[in-house]
Amino acid sequence: MAENKVEQLIVKYITNQADLEEMDAFNKWLEGNAANQKVFKDFVKTNYAINCAMNAFDSEGPKKNIMQRIKQERNLFLKRRVKSYLKYAAVIVLGVSAFYFYQKSDVFTPKGNKVDIVNITEELITLQLDNGKVEVIDPINSKNIINRFGKIIGRQDKTKIMYSDDISDKFLTYNTIKIPYGKHFELGLSDGTVVYLNSGSSLRYPVRFLKGQSRQVFLNGEAYFDVAKDKKHPFIVGSSDMNVKVLGTKFNVTSYKEDAKTYTVLVEGSVVASSNVTENNEVILRPGNRAFFENKNLKTEPVDVRKYIAWVSGQLMFIDDSFGVITNKLERKYNVDIVNNYDELNNIMITATFKEENIEQVLKTFQTYKSFNYTIKNKVITITKPKNM
């Protein structure tokens, strides 16, 4: 396939403008070809990075400046690739300024006589469709969500996807959305249920629920559910070790596999939590209660609901939480790794609320509880004991 034809197909694919014939041609070009997959991956990463960094900028001058820099390089293939990208950038991004992004983010970095497209460290929100194809969800843009038959099944509006109930499916088809660390996302299911997904979470769900069947979704991570009422069709959230069954209510489920613990907090209504680990083990939750495991048995306890759902409004709320528990939440919210080499910190209890603070401001607040040193390098925070102690 000619290079310019490939570039046009990539742009149409990213902007959701490709028809069925073009999608088929593109998939054939991409499938089983590592070199083509790398070209596409680099194109998507560059598109996403420029989208995120340059949404508010619009200037022809900076674009000319970067082209002058590119002309000085000898790698003709990458020169053509960057030129083609800028040619189509107006389609993909409104108001892109490539030279500003070059200055601020070093996406285009001269090394000797080459222009290298460096890795974009920011992880992407992805949506896996029923045919296995994975799409990048750019939280700056909007687009239609299309199934394998070319039919519109939903609409993405920046950080939200809403599915339609007009689809006449006769069998269940599933989509899976994955949210990386440092991001949140909102999902409107076909029945009107709204799901808020926390950082580091994934949800597998039917594109459309079917009459006569339960409405079941599968969660790894944390999500807040505002379930549309339907007495004839119970709503079930499945996780690795707990199922939560409701008719219509608001609740929060936390089930990160890496944390090896699952719990559900009920905000309003009522739910039944049942174990996937042991038989005949279920509890009924009332508002303000939490269901959790203790020695593989489900238990309930009253809790302050606020700290469990504060993340939905962008807050981090800790009420008598240990530093060891808190670090996991910090890693997800700020997309960092925390290495704690000061074990005594794990025993301190913290009560605090954060919203707009960056990670350094949060750490400095924790230092008022107990002194410690820390360094930050390449998104890795290393905590050590103060030298004078």
ROVEXVO-364389 format. One record per residue (C-alpha): z, y, x; residue number from 1. Coordinates in nm, 2 decimals. Each point is the difference from the previous one (the first is absolute). Layout:
residues N
<pz = Z py = Y px = X seq = NUM>
...
***
This chain:
residues 389
<pz = 0.00 py = 0.00 px = 0.00 seq = 1>
<pz = -0.09 py = 0.35 px = 0.13 seq = 2>
<pz = 0.29 py = 0.20 px = 0.14 seq = 3>
<pz = -0.06 py = 0.30 px = -0.24 seq = 4>
<pz = -0.01 py = -0.24 px = -0.29 seq = 5>
<pz = 0.33 py = -0.15 px = 0.10 seq = 6>
<pz = 0.16 py = 0.34 px = 0.03 seq = 7>
<pz = -0.12 py = 0.09 px = -0.35 seq = 8>
<pz = 0.14 py = -0.32 px = -0.14 seq = 9>
<pz = 0.34 py = 0.05 px = 0.17 seq = 10>
<pz = 0.02 py = 0.35 px = -0.15 seq = 11>
<pz = -0.09 py = -0.12 px = -0.35 seq = 12>
<pz = 0.25 py = -0.28 px = 0.03 seq = 13>
<pz = 0.28 py = 0.22 px = 0.11 seq = 14>
<pz = -0.08 py = 0.26 px = -0.27 seq = 15>
<pz = -0.04 py = -0.27 px = -0.27 seq = 16>
<pz = -0.36 py = 0.10 px = -0.07 seq = 17>
<pz = -0.17 py = -0.33 px = 0.10 seq = 18>
<pz = -0.18 py = -0.19 px = -0.28 seq = 19>
<pz = 0.01 py = -0.39 px = -0.02 seq = 20>
<pz = -0.31 py = -0.05 px = 0.21 seq = 21>
<pz = 0.14 py = 0.23 px = 0.28 seq = 22>
<pz = 0.34 py = -0.16 px = -0.01 seq = 23>
<pz = -0.16 py = -0.34 px = 0.04 seq = 24>
<pz = -0.21 py = 0.12 px = 0.29 seq = 25>
<pz = 0.30 py = 0.16 px = 0.16 seq = 26>
<pz = 0.22 py = -0.31 px = -0.04 seq = 27>
<pz = -0.27 py = -0.22 px = 0.16 seq = 28>
<pz = -0.02 py = 0.24 px = 0.30 seq = 29>
<pz = 0.38 py = 0.00 px = 0.04 seq = 30>
<pz = 0.08 py = -0.37 px = -0.07 seq = 31>
<pz = 0.05 py = -0.21 px = 0.31 seq = 32>
<pz = -0.11 py = 0.26 px = 0.25 seq = 33>
<pz = 0.28 py = 0.12 px = 0.22 seq = 34>
<pz = -0.21 py = 0.29 px = 0.15 seq = 35>
<pz = -0.09 py = 0.13 px = -0.34 seq = 36>
<pz = 0.36 py = -0.03 px = -0.12 seq = 37>
<pz = 0.12 py = 0.20 px = 0.29 seq = 38>
<pz = -0.26 py = 0.28 px = -0.07 seq = 39>
<pz = 0.11 py = 0.01 px = -0.36 seq = 40>
<pz = 0.37 py = 0.00 px = 0.10 seq = 41>
<pz = -0.05 py = 0.29 px = 0.24 seq = 42>
<pz = -0.19 py = 0.19 px = -0.26 seq = 43>
<pz = 0.28 py = -0.05 px = -0.26 seq = 44>
<pz = 0.27 py = 0.09 px = 0.24 seq = 45>
<pz = -0.18 py = 0.32 px = 0.11 seq = 46>
<pz = -0.06 py = 0.09 px = -0.37 seq = 47>
<pz = 0.36 py = -0.05 px = -0.09 seq = 48>
<pz = 0.14 py = 0.18 px = 0.30 seq = 49>
<pz = -0.22 py = 0.31 px = -0.05 seq = 50>
<pz = 0.08 py = -0.01 px = -0.38 seq = 51>
<pz = 0.37 py = 0.01 px = 0.08 seq = 52>
<pz = -0.01 py = 0.26 px = 0.27 seq = 53>
<pz = -0.27 py = 0.23 px = -0.12 seq = 54>
<pz = 0.02 py = 0.02 px = -0.38 seq = 55>
<pz = 0.07 py = 0.38 px = 0.01 seq = 56>
<pz = -0.26 py = 0.11 px = 0.25 seq = 57>
<pz = -0.36 py = 0.10 px = -0.05 seq = 58>
<pz = -0.20 py = 0.15 px = 0.29 seq = 59>
<pz = -0.34 py = -0.04 px = 0.15 seq = 60>
<pz = 0.10 py = 0.16 px = 0.33 seq = 61>
<pz = 0.25 py = -0.28 px = 0.10 seq = 62>
<pz = -0.26 py = -0.26 px = -0.09 seq = 63>
<pz = -0.24 py = 0.15 px = 0.24 seq = 64>
<pz = 0.26 py = 0.01 px = 0.27 seq = 65>
<pz = 0.07 py = -0.37 px = -0.02 seq = 66>
<pz = -0.37 py = -0.07 px = 0.00 seq = 67>
<pz = -0.03 py = 0.19 px = 0.33 seq = 68>
<pz = 0.27 py = -0.21 px = 0.15 seq = 69>
<pz = -0.16 py = -0.32 px = -0.12 seq = 70>
<pz = -0.34 py = 0.10 px = 0.15 seq = 71>
<pz = 0.17 py = 0.01 px = 0.34 seq = 72>
<pz = 0.07 py = -0.37 px = -0.02 seq = 73>
<pz = -0.24 py = -0.27 px = 0.10 seq = 74>
<pz = 0.08 py = -0.27 px = -0.25 seq = 75>
<pz = -0.31 py = 0.04 px = -0.23 seq = 76>
<pz = 0.11 py = -0.26 px = -0.25 seq = 77>
<pz = 0.33 py = 0.17 px = -0.07 seq = 78>
<pz = -0.17 py = 0.34 px = -0.01 seq = 79>
<pz = -0.23 py = -0.12 px = -0.28 seq = 80>
<pz = 0.30 py = -0.16 px = -0.18 seq = 81>
<pz = 0.20 py = 0.33 px = 0.01 seq = 82>
<pz = -0.30 py = 0.21 px = -0.10 seq = 83>
<pz = -0.07 py = -0.23 px = -0.29 seq = 84>
<pz = 0.36 py = 0.02 px = -0.11 seq = 85>
<pz = 0.00 py = 0.38 px = 0.00 seq = 86>
<pz = -0.33 py = 0.00 px = -0.18 seq = 87>
<pz = 0.16 py = -0.20 px = -0.29 seq = 88>
<pz = 0.34 py = 0.16 px = 0.03 seq = 89>
<pz = -0.07 py = 0.24 px = -0.28 seq = 90>
<pz = -0.04 py = -0.30 px = -0.23 seq = 91>
<pz = 0.32 py = -0.17 px = 0.11 seq = 92>
<pz = 0.23 py = 0.30 px = 0.07 seq = 93>
<pz = 0.00 py = 0.35 px = -0.15 seq = 94>
<pz = 0.07 py = 0.26 px = 0.27 seq = 95>
<pz = 0.01 py = -0.21 px = 0.31 seq = 96>
<pz = 0.04 py = 0.17 px = 0.34 seq = 97>
<pz = -0.06 py = -0.26 px = 0.27 seq = 98>
<pz = 0.07 py = 0.23 px = 0.29 seq = 99>
<pz = 0.35 py = 0.07 px = -0.13 seq = 100>
<pz = 0.07 py = -0.36 px = -0.04 seq = 101>
<pz = -0.13 py = -0.06 px = 0.35 seq = 102>
<pz = 0.24 py = 0.26 px = 0.14 seq = 103>
<pz = 0.30 py = -0.12 px = -0.20 seq = 104>
<pz = -0.04 py = -0.38 px = -0.01 seq = 105>
<pz = -0.22 py = -0.09 px = 0.29 seq = 106>
<pz = -0.20 py = -0.24 px = -0.21 seq = 107>
<pz = -0.30 py = 0.08 px = 0.23 seq = 108>
<pz = 0.14 py = -0.03 px = 0.35 seq = 109>
<pz = -0.22 py = 0.03 px = 0.31 seq = 110>
<pz = 0.06 py = -0.27 px = 0.25 seq = 111>
<pz = -0.23 py = 0.02 px = 0.30 seq = 112>
<pz = -0.34 py = 0.01 px = -0.14 seq = 113>
<pz = 0.08 py = -0.16 px = -0.34 seq = 114>
<pz = 0.12 py = 0.12 px = -0.34 seq = 115>
<pz = 0.26 py = -0.25 px = -0.13 seq = 116>
<pz = 0.11 py = -0.02 px = -0.36 seq = 117>
<pz = 0.37 py = -0.07 px = 0.05 seq = 118>
<pz = 0.21 py = -0.21 px = -0.24 seq = 119>
<pz = 0.14 py = 0.19 px = -0.30 seq = 120>
<pz = 0.36 py = -0.10 px = 0.00 seq = 121>
<pz = 0.07 py = 0.09 px = -0.36 seq = 122>
<pz = -0.02 py = -0.30 px = -0.22 seq = 123>
<pz = -0.21 py = -0.01 px = -0.31 seq = 124>
<pz = 0.06 py = -0.07 px = -0.37 seq = 125>
<pz = -0.22 py = -0.29 px = -0.10 seq = 126>
<pz = -0.12 py = -0.15 px = -0.32 seq = 127>
<pz = -0.12 py = -0.36 px = -0.01 seq = 128>
<pz = -0.24 py = -0.06 px = -0.29 seq = 129>
<pz = -0.05 py = -0.32 px = -0.20 seq = 130>
<pz = -0.29 py = -0.11 px = 0.22 seq = 131>
<pz = 0.21 py = 0.03 px = 0.32 seq = 132>
<pz = -0.16 py = 0.33 px = 0.12 seq = 133>
<pz = 0.26 py = 0.25 px = 0.14 seq = 134>
<pz = -0.05 py = 0.37 px = -0.06 seq = 135>
<pz = 0.18 py = 0.28 px = 0.17 seq = 136>
<pz = 0.19 py = 0.23 px = -0.24 seq = 137>
<pz = -0.02 py = 0.35 px = 0.13 seq = 138>
<pz = 0.29 py = 0.20 px = -0.15 seq = 139>
<pz = -0.20 py = 0.33 px = 0.03 seq = 140>
<pz = -0.30 py = -0.11 px = -0.20 seq = 141>
<pz = -0.07 py = -0.14 px = -0.35 seq = 142>
<pz = -0.25 py = -0.28 px = -0.10 seq = 143>
<pz = -0.07 py = -0.26 px = -0.26 seq = 144>
<pz = 0.13 py = -0.36 px = 0.05 seq = 145>
<pz = -0.29 py = -0.24 px = -0.05 seq = 146>
<pz = 0.02 py = -0.38 px = -0.05 seq = 147>
<pz = -0.24 py = -0.26 px = 0.14 seq = 148>
<pz = -0.24 py = 0.05 px = -0.29 seq = 149>
<pz = -0.03 py = 0.38 px = 0.06 seq = 150>
<pz = 0.21 py = 0.09 px = -0.30 seq = 151>
<pz = 0.26 py = 0.28 px = 0.02 seq = 152>
<pz = 0.34 py = -0.15 px = -0.05 seq = 153>
<pz = 0.22 py = 0.30 px = 0.10 seq = 154>
<pz = 0.01 py = 0.33 px = 0.17 seq = 155>
<pz = 0.18 py = 0.12 px = 0.32 seq = 156>
<pz = 0.12 py = 0.35 px = -0.01 seq = 157>
<pz = 0.14 py = 0.07 px = 0.35 seq = 158>
<pz = 0.34 py = -0.19 px = 0.02 seq = 159>
<pz = -0.04 py = -0.17 px = -0.34 seq = 160>
<pz = -0.22 py = -0.27 px = -0.15 seq = 161>
<pz = -0.02 py = -0.04 px = -0.38 seq = 162>
<pz = -0.16 py = -0.32 px = -0.14 seq = 163>
<pz = -0.20 py = 0.00 px = -0.33 seq = 164>
<pz = 0.09 py = -0.23 px = -0.30 seq = 165>
<pz = -0.36 py = 0.01 px = -0.12 seq = 166>
<pz = -0.11 py = -0.29 px = 0.22 seq = 167>
<pz = -0.08 py = -0.32 px = -0.20 seq = 168>
<pz = 0.10 py = -0.26 px = 0.25 seq = 169>
<pz = 0.05 py = -0.35 px = -0.12 seq = 170>
<pz = 0.19 py = -0.12 px = 0.31 seq = 171>
<pz = 0.24 py = 0.16 px = 0.24 seq = 172>
<pz = -0.13 py = 0.17 px = 0.30 seq = 173>
<pz = 0.23 py = 0.16 px = 0.26 seq = 174>
<pz = 0.01 py = 0.30 px = 0.23 seq = 175>
<pz = 0.25 py = 0.04 px = 0.28 seq = 176>
<pz = 0.11 py = 0.34 px = 0.13 seq = 177>
<pz = 0.18 py = 0.03 px = 0.34 seq = 178>
<pz = 0.20 py = 0.31 px = 0.09 seq = 179>
<pz = 0.08 py = 0.06 px = 0.37 seq = 180>
<pz = 0.32 py = 0.14 px = 0.14 seq = 181>
<pz = 0.03 py = 0.38 px = -0.05 seq = 182>
<pz = -0.18 py = 0.01 px = -0.34 seq = 183>
<pz = 0.06 py = -0.04 px = -0.37 seq = 184>
<pz = -0.25 py = -0.08 px = -0.28 seq = 185>
<pz = -0.01 py = 0.00 px = -0.38 seq = 186>
<pz = -0.18 py = -0.26 px = -0.21 seq = 187>
<pz = -0.08 py = 0.01 px = -0.37 seq = 188>
<pz = -0.06 py = -0.35 px = -0.13 seq = 189>
<pz = -0.24 py = -0.08 px = -0.28 seq = 190>
<pz = 0.29 py = -0.04 px = -0.26 seq = 191>
<pz = 0.14 py = 0.35 px = 0.08 seq = 192>
<pz = 0.27 py = -0.12 px = 0.24 seq = 193>
<pz = 0.05 py = 0.24 px = 0.29 seq = 194>
<pz = 0.10 py = -0.14 px = 0.34 seq = 195>
<pz = 0.13 py = 0.21 px = 0.29 seq = 196>
<pz = -0.05 py = -0.18 px = 0.33 seq = 197>
<pz = 0.22 py = 0.07 px = 0.30 seq = 198>
<pz = -0.09 py = -0.01 px = 0.37 seq = 199>
<pz = -0.09 py = -0.34 px = 0.15 seq = 200>
<pz = -0.06 py = -0.15 px = -0.35 seq = 201>
<pz = -0.28 py = -0.20 px = -0.16 seq = 202>
<pz = -0.06 py = -0.09 px = -0.36 seq = 203>
<pz = -0.24 py = -0.26 px = -0.14 seq = 204>
<pz = -0.08 py = 0.06 px = -0.37 seq = 205>
<pz = -0.27 py = -0.08 px = -0.26 seq = 206>
<pz = -0.27 py = 0.25 px = -0.05 seq = 207>
<pz = 0.06 py = -0.05 px = -0.37 seq = 208>
<pz = 0.27 py = -0.20 px = -0.18 seq = 209>
<pz = -0.12 py = -0.26 px = -0.26 seq = 210>
<pz = 0.12 py = -0.05 px = -0.35 seq = 211>
<pz = 0.24 py = -0.29 px = -0.05 seq = 212>
<pz = 0.11 py = -0.01 px = 0.37 seq = 213>
<pz = 0.29 py = 0.16 px = 0.18 seq = 214>
<pz = -0.06 py = 0.31 px = 0.20 seq = 215>
<pz = 0.08 py = -0.12 px = 0.35 seq = 216>
<pz = -0.02 py = 0.18 px = 0.34 seq = 217>
<pz = 0.10 py = -0.10 px = 0.35 seq = 218>
<pz = 0.20 py = 0.23 px = 0.23 seq = 219>
<pz = 0.08 py = 0.00 px = 0.37 seq = 220>
<pz = 0.20 py = 0.31 px = 0.08 seq = 221>
<pz = 0.15 py = 0.26 px = -0.24 seq = 222>
<pz = -0.13 py = 0.14 px = -0.33 seq = 223>
<pz = 0.13 py = 0.19 px = -0.29 seq = 224>
<pz = -0.14 py = -0.12 px = -0.34 seq = 225>
<pz = -0.03 py = 0.20 px = -0.32 seq = 226>
<pz = -0.12 py = -0.28 px = -0.22 seq = 227>
<pz = -0.20 py = 0.06 px = -0.32 seq = 228>
<pz = 0.17 py = -0.17 px = -0.30 seq = 229>
<pz = -0.17 py = -0.31 px = -0.14 seq = 230>
<pz = 0.22 py = -0.26 px = -0.17 seq = 231>
<pz = -0.27 py = -0.25 px = -0.01 seq = 232>
<pz = -0.08 py = 0.01 px = 0.37 seq = 233>
<pz = 0.30 py = 0.00 px = 0.23 seq = 234>
<pz = -0.04 py = 0.18 px = 0.33 seq = 235>
<pz = 0.10 py = -0.21 px = 0.31 seq = 236>
<pz = 0.04 py = 0.12 px = 0.36 seq = 237>
<pz = -0.02 py = -0.30 px = 0.24 seq = 238>
<pz = 0.13 py = 0.01 px = 0.35 seq = 239>
<pz = 0.08 py = -0.26 px = 0.27 seq = 240>
<pz = 0.34 py = -0.09 px = -0.15 seq = 241>
<pz = 0.05 py = 0.18 px = -0.33 seq = 242>
<pz = -0.19 py = 0.06 px = -0.32 seq = 243>
<pz = 0.08 py = 0.29 px = -0.23 seq = 244>
<pz = -0.10 py = -0.03 px = -0.37 seq = 245>
<pz = -0.01 py = 0.30 px = -0.23 seq = 246>
<pz = -0.16 py = 0.12 px = -0.33 seq = 247>
<pz = 0.01 py = 0.37 px = 0.07 seq = 248>
<pz = 0.23 py = 0.19 px = 0.23 seq = 249>
<pz = 0.05 py = 0.18 px = 0.33 seq = 250>
<pz = 0.13 py = -0.18 px = 0.31 seq = 251>
<pz = -0.03 py = -0.02 px = 0.38 seq = 252>
<pz = -0.07 py = -0.32 px = 0.19 seq = 253>
<pz = 0.05 py = -0.03 px = 0.38 seq = 254>
<pz = -0.14 py = -0.31 px = 0.17 seq = 255>
<pz = -0.11 py = 0.05 px = 0.35 seq = 256>
<pz = -0.06 py = -0.34 px = 0.16 seq = 257>
<pz = 0.10 py = 0.13 px = 0.34 seq = 258>
<pz = 0.34 py = 0.10 px = -0.14 seq = 259>
<pz = 0.06 py = -0.34 px = -0.15 seq = 260>
<pz = 0.17 py = 0.13 px = -0.30 seq = 261>
<pz = -0.10 py = 0.10 px = -0.35 seq = 262>
<pz = 0.17 py = 0.20 px = -0.27 seq = 263>
<pz = -0.08 py = 0.17 px = -0.33 seq = 264>
<pz = 0.16 py = 0.32 px = -0.13 seq = 265>
<pz = -0.03 py = 0.08 px = -0.37 seq = 266>
<pz = -0.04 py = 0.37 px = -0.11 seq = 267>
<pz = -0.04 py = -0.05 px = -0.38 seq = 268>
<pz = -0.07 py = -0.28 px = -0.24 seq = 269>
<pz = 0.08 py = -0.36 px = 0.09 seq = 270>
<pz = -0.15 py = -0.27 px = 0.23 seq = 271>
<pz = 0.06 py = -0.36 px = 0.08 seq = 272>
<pz = 0.00 py = -0.08 px = 0.37 seq = 273>
<pz = -0.06 py = -0.37 px = 0.10 seq = 274>
<pz = 0.01 py = -0.18 px = 0.33 seq = 275>
<pz = -0.30 py = -0.17 px = 0.16 seq = 276>
<pz = 0.24 py = -0.17 px = 0.24 seq = 277>
<pz = 0.23 py = -0.19 px = -0.23 seq = 278>
<pz = -0.05 py = -0.13 px = -0.35 seq = 279>
<pz = 0.18 py = 0.13 px = -0.31 seq = 280>
<pz = 0.11 py = 0.31 px = 0.18 seq = 281>
<pz = -0.05 py = 0.32 px = -0.19 seq = 282>
<pz = 0.18 py = 0.32 px = -0.10 seq = 283>
<pz = -0.04 py = 0.27 px = -0.26 seq = 284>
<pz = 0.01 py = 0.35 px = 0.14 seq = 285>
<pz = 0.13 py = 0.30 px = -0.18 seq = 286>
<pz = -0.08 py = 0.37 px = 0.09 seq = 287>
<pz = 0.18 py = 0.10 px = 0.32 seq = 288>
<pz = 0.03 py = -0.35 px = 0.13 seq = 289>
<pz = -0.15 py = -0.18 px = 0.30 seq = 290>
<pz = -0.10 py = -0.37 px = 0.02 seq = 291>
<pz = 0.02 py = -0.15 px = 0.35 seq = 292>
<pz = 0.05 py = -0.33 px = 0.18 seq = 293>
<pz = 0.33 py = -0.12 px = 0.14 seq = 294>
<pz = -0.01 py = -0.35 px = 0.15 seq = 295>
<pz = -0.33 py = -0.06 px = -0.18 seq = 296>
<pz = 0.15 py = 0.07 px = -0.34 seq = 297>
<pz = -0.09 py = 0.31 px = -0.20 seq = 298>
<pz = 0.28 py = 0.25 px = -0.06 seq = 299>
<pz = 0.03 py = 0.34 px = -0.16 seq = 300>
<pz = 0.20 py = 0.31 px = 0.08 seq = 301>
<pz = 0.01 py = 0.36 px = -0.12 seq = 302>
<pz = -0.16 py = 0.25 px = 0.24 seq = 303>
<pz = -0.10 py = 0.36 px = 0.03 seq = 304>
<pz = -0.36 py = -0.02 px = -0.11 seq = 305>
<pz = -0.09 py = 0.33 px = 0.16 seq = 306>
<pz = -0.01 py = -0.13 px = 0.36 seq = 307>
<pz = -0.23 py = -0.29 px = -0.10 seq = 308>
<pz = -0.27 py = 0.21 px = -0.17 seq = 309>
<pz = 0.03 py = 0.32 px = 0.21 seq = 310>
<pz = -0.31 py = -0.10 px = 0.20 seq = 311>
<pz = -0.22 py = 0.04 px = -0.31 seq = 312>
<pz = 0.05 py = 0.37 px = 0.02 seq = 313>
<pz = -0.04 py = 0.00 px = 0.38 seq = 314>
<pz = 0.37 py = -0.01 px = 0.09 seq = 315>
<pz = 0.21 py = -0.22 px = 0.22 seq = 316>
<pz = 0.35 py = -0.04 px = -0.14 seq = 317>
<pz = 0.28 py = -0.18 px = 0.17 seq = 318>
<pz = 0.34 py = -0.06 px = -0.15 seq = 319>
<pz = 0.24 py = -0.19 px = 0.22 seq = 320>
<pz = -0.29 py = -0.18 px = 0.17 seq = 321>
<pz = 0.03 py = -0.16 px = 0.34 seq = 322>
<pz = -0.22 py = 0.13 px = 0.28 seq = 323>
<pz = -0.15 py = -0.34 px = 0.05 seq = 324>
<pz = -0.12 py = 0.00 px = -0.36 seq = 325>
<pz = -0.13 py = 0.36 px = 0.02 seq = 326>
<pz = -0.22 py = -0.06 px = 0.30 seq = 327>
<pz = -0.24 py = -0.23 px = -0.20 seq = 328>
<pz = -0.05 py = 0.28 px = -0.26 seq = 329>
<pz = -0.06 py = 0.26 px = 0.27 seq = 330>
<pz = -0.26 py = -0.22 px = 0.16 seq = 331>
<pz = -0.20 py = -0.03 px = -0.32 seq = 332>
<pz = 0.03 py = 0.36 px = -0.10 seq = 333>
<pz = -0.09 py = 0.15 px = 0.33 seq = 334>
<pz = -0.23 py = -0.28 px = 0.13 seq = 335>
<pz = 0.20 py = -0.05 px = 0.32 seq = 336>
<pz = 0.17 py = -0.29 px = 0.18 seq = 337>
<pz = 0.37 py = 0.04 px = 0.07 seq = 338>
<pz = 0.16 py = -0.19 px = 0.30 seq = 339>
<pz = 0.37 py = 0.03 px = -0.02 seq = 340>
<pz = 0.17 py = -0.08 px = 0.33 seq = 341>
<pz = 0.33 py = 0.13 px = -0.11 seq = 342>
<pz = 0.16 py = -0.27 px = -0.22 seq = 343>
<pz = 0.30 py = 0.21 px = -0.10 seq = 344>
<pz = -0.22 py = 0.22 px = -0.22 seq = 345>
<pz = -0.07 py = -0.29 px = -0.23 seq = 346>
<pz = 0.36 py = 0.02 px = -0.13 seq = 347>
<pz = 0.01 py = 0.36 px = -0.10 seq = 348>
<pz = -0.04 py = 0.09 px = -0.37 seq = 349>
<pz = -0.22 py = 0.29 px = -0.10 seq = 350>
<pz = -0.03 py = 0.22 px = -0.31 seq = 351>
<pz = -0.29 py = 0.24 px = 0.01 seq = 352>
<pz = -0.32 py = 0.11 px = -0.18 seq = 353>
<pz = -0.33 py = 0.10 px = 0.16 seq = 354>
<pz = -0.33 py = 0.12 px = -0.14 seq = 355>
<pz = -0.19 py = 0.25 px = 0.21 seq = 356>
<pz = 0.17 py = -0.09 px = 0.33 seq = 357>
<pz = -0.20 py = -0.16 px = 0.28 seq = 358>
<pz = 0.13 py = -0.30 px = 0.19 seq = 359>
<pz = 0.16 py = 0.21 px = 0.28 seq = 360>
<pz = 0.19 py = 0.21 px = -0.25 seq = 361>
<pz = 0.13 py = -0.32 px = -0.16 seq = 362>
<pz = 0.11 py = -0.15 px = 0.33 seq = 363>
<pz = 0.18 py = 0.32 px = 0.09 seq = 364>
<pz = 0.19 py = -0.02 px = -0.33 seq = 365>
<pz = 0.10 py = -0.36 px = 0.09 seq = 366>
<pz = 0.13 py = 0.13 px = 0.33 seq = 367>
<pz = 0.27 py = 0.19 px = -0.18 seq = 368>
<pz = 0.14 py = -0.33 px = -0.11 seq = 369>
<pz = 0.00 py = -0.16 px = 0.34 seq = 370>
<pz = -0.15 py = 0.13 px = 0.33 seq = 371>
<pz = -0.30 py = -0.18 px = 0.14 seq = 372>
<pz = -0.31 py = 0.07 px = 0.20 seq = 373>
<pz = -0.36 py = -0.07 px = -0.10 seq = 374>
<pz = -0.35 py = 0.03 px = 0.13 seq = 375>
<pz = -0.33 py = 0.01 px = -0.20 seq = 376>
<pz = -0.32 py = -0.14 px = 0.16 seq = 377>
<pz = -0.31 py = -0.12 px = -0.18 seq = 378>
<pz = 0.18 py = -0.03 px = -0.33 seq = 379>
<pz = 0.28 py = -0.21 px = 0.16 seq = 380>
<pz = 0.35 py = 0.14 px = -0.03 seq = 381>
<pz = 0.24 py = -0.15 px = 0.26 seq = 382>
<pz = 0.37 py = 0.06 px = -0.07 seq = 383>
<pz = 0.25 py = -0.03 px = 0.29 seq = 384>
<pz = 0.37 py = 0.06 px = 0.06 seq = 385>
<pz = 0.09 py = 0.34 px = 0.14 seq = 386>
<pz = 0.05 py = -0.02 px = 0.38 seq = 387>
<pz = 0.34 py = 0.17 px = -0.01 seq = 388>
<pz = 0.15 py = -0.27 px = -0.23 seq = 389>
***
